[in-house]
């Protein structure tokens, strides 16, 4: 007759109170004959379940593949976005460069006393002066600015085309060293020739003054006479005054 542990089924020796195999108390044991353990003892033995390793491995592989695909797609998107952004930057730089070149070509700076284009006409700056007043009506009238002084630019304008050309005084501006812009002033019935609104016939020219009201301390020679009409293709002409 043998004594066996009801917890693990191991055979006990003598009157052991605890199983040497699992440490369970041996107070309640099952006595059986031979090597045949009773069904009750067999049912009490704890068997460890087998791990399903193959299923877990498949899940891990699937997760890895999905993560790899997402990473590759993300890198591709970033690469494509970077390519598009670089193309946009290049296009923007090329456009800016083209605009700068066009602006340089359209903006013409003409030296003092040199003939330059103003639309279809030609202009030369003859002299530059300033005055506190301007005589009119054979000396019976005097134009005096409310403040500041008059800047007087004497010019000759030529029409070498086969058509008559209109000239508007508001096409002219005087640009100061600080980039302040002064518009031309109309002087009716002035004793000297002041250009206002004229039509110049083909192969003719006119000589006269363009006047601007400016601050007293402004040196007219340091300014620029700027001409710009409404024809976008004729550009801007800037005449130096010294």
C-alpha positions as CSV (number, residue, x, y, z in Angstrom):
1,X,0.0,0.0,0.0
2,X,1.4,3.4,-0.9
3,X,0.6,7.0,0.1
4,X,0.3,9.6,-2.6
5,X,0.0,13.4,-2.5
6,X,-3.5,14.6,-3.5
7,X,-2.0,17.8,-5.0
8,X,0.6,16.5,-7.3
9,X,0.3,12.7,-7.2
10,X,3.8,12.1,-6.0
11,X,4.4,9.1,-3.6
12,X,4.9,10.1,0.0
13,X,7.5,8.5,2.3
14,X,6.7,7.4,5.8
15,X,4.5,9.8,7.8
16,X,5.6,13.0,6.0
17,X,3.3,15.9,6.8
18,X,4.3,17.9,3.7
19,X,4.9,16.7,0.2
20,X,8.6,17.0,-0.8
21,X,7.6,17.7,-4.4
22,X,5.0,20.4,-4.1
23,X,5.0,21.4,-0.4
24,X,1.3,20.6,0.1
25,X,0.0,19.3,3.4
26,X,-0.3,15.5,3.5
27,X,-3.0,15.3,6.2
28,X,-5.5,14.1,3.6
29,X,-3.9,11.6,1.4
30,X,-5.2,8.8,-0.8
31,X,-3.9,5.3,-0.2
32,X,-3.7,3.1,-3.2
33,X,-2.2,-0.2,-4.2
34,X,0.7,-0.6,-6.6
35,X,1.3,2.1,-9.2
36,X,-2.4,2.7,-9.9
37,X,-3.4,6.1,-8.7
38,X,-7.1,6.6,-8.2
39,X,-9.1,8.7,-10.6
40,X,-9.7,11.2,-7.9
41,X,-6.0,11.7,-7.4
42,X,-5.3,11.9,-11.1
43,X,-8.0,14.6,-11.4
44,X,-6.3,16.7,-8.7
45,X,-3.0,16.9,-10.5
46,X,-2.5,20.3,-12.1
47,X,-1.3,20.1,-15.6
48,X,0.1,23.2,-17.3
49,X,-1.7,24.1,-20.5
50,X,0.4,24.2,-23.7
51,X,1.1,27.6,-25.1
52,X,-0.2,28.4,-28.5
53,X,3.1,29.9,-29.7
54,X,2.2,29.8,-33.4
55,X,-0.9,32.0,-33.1
56,X,1.0,34.8,-31.3
57,X,3.9,34.6,-33.8
58,X,1.4,35.2,-36.7
59,X,-0.1,38.2,-34.9
60,X,3.3,39.7,-34.3
61,X,4.3,39.2,-37.9
62,X,1.1,40.8,-39.2
63,X,1.5,43.8,-36.9
64,X,5.1,44.3,-38.1
65,X,4.1,44.2,-41.8
66,X,1.3,46.7,-41.3
67,X,3.7,49.0,-39.4
68,X,6.3,48.7,-42.1
69,X,3.8,49.6,-44.8
70,X,2.5,52.6,-42.9
71,X,6.1,53.9,-42.3
72,X,7.0,53.5,-46.0
73,X,3.8,55.3,-47.0
74,X,4.5,58.1,-44.6
75,X,8.1,58.6,-45.9
76,X,6.8,58.6,-49.5
77,X,4.2,61.3,-48.6
78,X,6.9,63.5,-46.8
79,X,9.2,63.1,-49.8
80,X,6.5,64.1,-52.3
81,X,5.5,67.1,-50.1
82,X,9.1,68.2,-49.9
83,X,9.5,67.8,-53.6
84,X,6.4,69.9,-54.3
85,X,7.5,72.5,-51.8
86,X,11.0,72.7,-53.3
87,X,9.4,73.1,-56.8
88,X,7.2,75.9,-55.5
89,X,10.2,77.7,-53.9
90,X,12.2,77.4,-57.1
91,X,9.2,78.7,-59.1
92,X,8.7,81.6,-56.7
93,X,12.4,82.5,-56.8
94,X,12.4,82.4,-60.6
95,X,9.3,84.5,-60.7
96,X,10.8,87.1,-58.3
97,X,14.1,87.2,-60.3
98,X,12.1,87.7,-63.5
99,X,10.1,90.5,-61.9
100,X,13.3,92.1,-60.6
101,X,14.9,91.9,-64.1
102,X,11.8,93.4,-65.7
103,X,11.6,96.2,-63.1
104,X,15.3,97.0,-63.8
105,X,14.6,97.0,-67.5
106,X,11.5,99.2,-67.2
107,X,13.0,101.7,-64.7
108,X,15.3,103.9,-66.6
109,X,17.6,106.3,-64.8
110,X,18.8,109.2,-67.1
111,X,21.8,111.4,-66.3
112,X,21.4,115.2,-66.1
113,X,21.3,116.8,-69.5
114,X,20.8,113.5,-71.3
115,X,17.9,112.8,-73.5
116,X,15.5,110.1,-72.2
117,X,12.3,108.4,-73.1
118,X,8.9,109.4,-71.5
119,X,6.5,107.1,-73.3
120,X,6.7,107.9,-77.1
121,X,8.3,111.3,-76.3
122,X,11.8,112.4,-75.5
123,X,12.8,114.7,-72.6
124,X,15.9,116.6,-71.5
125,X,16.4,118.4,-68.2
126,X,17.9,121.8,-69.0
127,X,18.1,123.4,-65.6
128,X,17.0,123.2,-62.0
129,X,16.2,126.1,-59.6
130,X,14.0,127.2,-56.7
131,X,12.0,130.3,-56.0
132,X,9.8,131.8,-53.2
133,X,7.3,133.1,-55.7
134,X,6.4,133.0,-59.4
135,X,5.4,136.0,-61.5
136,X,2.1,135.9,-63.6
137,X,0.0,138.3,-65.7
138,X,2.9,140.4,-66.8
139,X,4.0,141.0,-63.2
140,X,0.6,142.0,-61.9
141,X,0.2,138.7,-60.0
142,X,2.5,136.7,-57.8
143,X,2.1,133.0,-56.9
144,X,3.4,132.4,-53.4
145,X,3.2,129.0,-51.7
146,X,1.4,128.8,-48.3
147,X,4.6,127.1,-47.0
148,X,7.9,126.0,-48.4
149,X,9.1,127.0,-51.8
150,X,8.8,126.2,-55.5
151,X,11.2,123.7,-57.2
152,X,11.4,124.6,-60.9
153,X,12.6,122.1,-63.4
154,X,13.1,123.4,-66.9
155,X,12.8,120.7,-69.6
156,X,12.5,120.2,-73.4
157,X,10.1,117.6,-74.6
158,X,10.3,116.3,-78.2
159,X,7.9,114.4,-80.4
160,X,9.8,112.4,-83.0
161,X,6.8,110.2,-84.0
162,X,4.3,110.7,-86.8
163,X,1.4,111.1,-84.5
164,X,0.4,113.9,-82.0
165,X,1.1,113.0,-78.4
166,X,-0.7,114.1,-75.3
167,X,1.3,115.1,-72.2
168,X,-0.3,115.3,-68.7
169,X,1.4,117.2,-65.9
170,X,0.3,114.7,-63.3
171,X,2.6,112.1,-65.0
172,X,5.5,113.9,-63.3
173,X,6.6,113.6,-59.7
174,X,9.6,114.9,-57.8
175,X,11.2,112.3,-55.5
176,X,13.2,113.5,-52.5
177,X,16.2,111.9,-51.0
178,X,13.9,110.4,-48.3
179,X,11.6,108.9,-51.0
180,X,9.0,111.6,-50.3
181,X,6.9,112.2,-53.5
182,X,5.8,115.7,-54.6
183,X,3.2,116.2,-57.3
184,X,3.4,119.0,-59.9
185,X,1.7,122.3,-59.3
186,X,-0.4,124.2,-61.9
187,X,0.6,127.8,-62.5
188,X,-2.0,129.5,-64.9
189,X,-1.0,132.6,-66.8
190,X,2.5,132.5,-65.5
191,X,5.0,134.9,-67.2
192,X,7.4,132.1,-68.0
193,X,6.3,129.0,-69.9
194,X,5.0,126.4,-67.4
195,X,3.9,123.1,-68.8
196,X,0.4,122.1,-67.8
197,X,-1.5,120.0,-70.4
198,X,-0.2,120.0,-73.9
199,X,-0.5,118.2,-77.2
200,X,2.7,117.9,-79.0
201,X,2.4,117.5,-82.8
202,X,4.8,115.3,-84.8
203,X,8.4,116.4,-85.2
204,X,7.9,119.4,-82.8
205,X,9.1,120.1,-79.3
206,X,8.2,122.4,-76.4
207,X,10.4,123.9,-73.7
208,X,9.0,125.0,-70.3
209,X,9.0,124.6,-66.6
210,X,7.5,121.9,-64.3
211,X,7.0,123.3,-60.8
212,X,6.6,121.5,-57.5
213,X,5.9,122.9,-54.0
214,X,8.5,121.5,-51.6
215,X,9.9,122.2,-48.1
216,X,12.2,125.2,-47.8
217,X,15.3,123.1,-46.7
218,X,15.0,120.6,-49.5
219,X,17.9,120.7,-52.0
220,X,16.2,120.3,-55.4
221,X,19.4,119.1,-57.0
222,X,19.3,116.0,-54.7
223,X,15.9,115.0,-56.0
224,X,14.9,112.9,-59.0
225,X,12.3,113.8,-61.7
226,X,10.1,110.8,-62.1
227,X,7.9,110.2,-65.1
228,X,5.3,107.4,-65.2
229,X,2.1,107.3,-67.4
230,X,-0.6,104.7,-67.4
231,X,1.0,102.6,-70.2
232,X,2.4,99.6,-68.3
233,X,4.8,98.8,-71.2
234,X,6.5,102.2,-71.4
235,X,8.1,101.8,-68.0
236,X,9.3,104.5,-65.5
237,X,11.9,107.1,-66.4
238,X,13.9,108.8,-63.6
239,X,15.9,111.9,-64.5
240,X,18.8,113.0,-62.3
241,X,18.9,116.7,-61.5
242,X,22.7,117.2,-61.0
